[in-house]
Amino acid sequence: MAKKTAGESKMGYFRRVYEENRPWIKLRSNAKMVERWLADHPGQTAMPDDVRGTMANVKSILRSKRRRRKKAALEAGAVPVAKPRPANLDNLEIEIDDCIMMAHRINPTGMEDIIKLLRRARKEVVLKMGQ
């Protein structure tokens, strides 16, 4: 098949759409991309097999590039940042509560500043859990 001289190639179309919608690369399903393709091509009722194959190839290439970049960053010494899990934040809130109670038991008047800081930390944890 001859390469188109005018317009965008199939691979170029899918690269552009995946760049616009980066989370779609991580999705297992291609339903959103198929939906988008059908919206961009009003005369079509279903995505042809060759276009579907091109879409899968582009997605695979982009995933592969992402993995290579992550691996290179790890080798360069970058430390991956883990997102805090809600269960871990729940445990942290409980531990901070225990620290507040312990500070009250030790010396409620002498530990006022520490108790204020612990309460502030607990509020921040609760806010993070809500995000």
C-alpha positions as a printed Julia matrix, in Angstrom:
131×3 Matrix{Float64}:
   0.0    0.0    0.0
   1.35   3.42  -0.92
   1.98   5.97   1.82
  -0.44   8.89   1.92
   1.15  12.15   0.95
  -1.53  14.41   2.38
  -3.15  14.08   5.77
  -2.23  12.02   8.77
  -1.2    8.36   8.8
  -3.05   5.83  10.93
  -0.08   5.53  13.29
   0.22   9.32  13.48
  -3.46   9.62  14.38
  -3.2    7.09  17.21
   0.05   8.59  18.54
  -1.57  12.02  18.67
  -4.71  10.76  20.42
  -2.69   8.74  22.96
  -0.54  11.83  23.65
  -3.73  13.8   24.3
  -5.07  11.03  26.58
  -2.03   9.51  28.29
  -4.01   7.44  30.87
  -5.51   5.42  28.0
  -2.1    3.83  27.39
  -2.3    2.08  30.76
  -5.85   0.8   30.23
  -6.28  -2.83  29.27
  -9.37  -2.08  27.18
  -9.31  -0.07  23.97
 -12.99   0.88  24.25
 -12.33   4.59  24.78
  -9.99   4.74  21.79
 -12.51   2.92  19.59
 -15.18   5.36  20.76
 -12.93   8.3   19.92
 -12.03   6.85  16.51
 -15.7    6.35  15.64
 -16.45   9.93  16.73
 -13.61  11.24  14.53
 -14.74   9.13  11.55
 -18.51   9.77  11.26
 -19.09   7.58   8.18
 -17.81   4.44   9.94
 -19.98   2.2   12.11
 -17.19  -0.15  13.22
 -13.41   0.02  13.35
 -11.82  -2.06  10.54
  -9.42  -4.84  11.54
  -6.37  -3.16   9.99
  -7.05   0.05  11.92
  -7.6   -1.96  15.11
  -4.24  -3.66  14.55
  -2.51  -0.32  14.0
  -4.07   0.97  17.21
  -2.79  -2.06  19.16
   0.7   -1.69  17.67
   0.95   2.0   18.55
  -0.25   1.32  22.09
   2.32  -1.46  22.45
   5.13   0.77  21.15
   4.2    3.59  23.53
   4.05   1.19  26.49
   7.44  -0.22  25.54
   8.96   3.26  25.33
   7.49   4.12  28.73
   9.03   0.97  30.27
  12.42   1.78  28.72
  12.31   5.33  30.09
  11.43   4.08  33.58
  14.24   1.54  33.47
  16.73   4.19  32.31
  15.6    6.52  35.1
  16.08   3.78  37.69
  19.53   2.99  36.38
  20.41   6.69  36.48
  19.62   6.71  40.2
  16.14   8.19  40.25
  14.01   6.79  43.04
  10.41   5.93  42.09
   7.87   7.73  44.25
   5.18   5.44  45.59
   1.71   6.86  46.0
   0.46   6.45  49.57
  -2.23   3.84  49.88
  -5.36   4.66  51.89
  -4.79   1.66  54.17
  -1.32   2.97  55.02
  -2.75   6.42  55.67
  -5.38   4.9   57.95
  -2.63   3.17  59.91
  -0.65   6.4   60.07
  -3.67   8.28  61.43
  -4.14   5.63  64.13
  -0.44   5.79  65.09
  -0.58   9.6   65.34
  -3.68   9.3   67.55
  -1.76   6.89  69.8
   1.11   9.39  70.0
  -1.3   12.18  70.97
  -2.78  10.03  73.74
   0.67   9.06  74.98
   1.73  12.71  75.09
  -1.4   13.51  77.14
  -0.56  10.7   79.57
   3.07  11.78  79.98
   2.49  15.48  80.65
  -0.53  17.27  79.18
   0.66  20.78  80.03
   4.32  20.33  79.19
   3.64  18.71  75.82
   1.19  21.29  74.42
   3.41  22.23  71.47
   4.03  18.59  70.55
   0.32  17.78  70.81
  -0.51  20.72  68.5
   2.02  19.48  65.95
   0.66  15.94  66.12
  -2.91  17.19  65.63
  -1.79  19.21  62.63
  -0.07  16.13  61.18
  -3.23  14.08  61.73
  -5.31  16.71  59.88
  -2.9   16.56  56.93
  -3.19  12.76  56.82
  -6.99  12.98  56.83
  -6.84  15.5   53.96
  -4.56  13.18  51.97
  -7.01  10.31  52.48
  -9.8   12.48  51.06
  -7.93  13.13  47.81
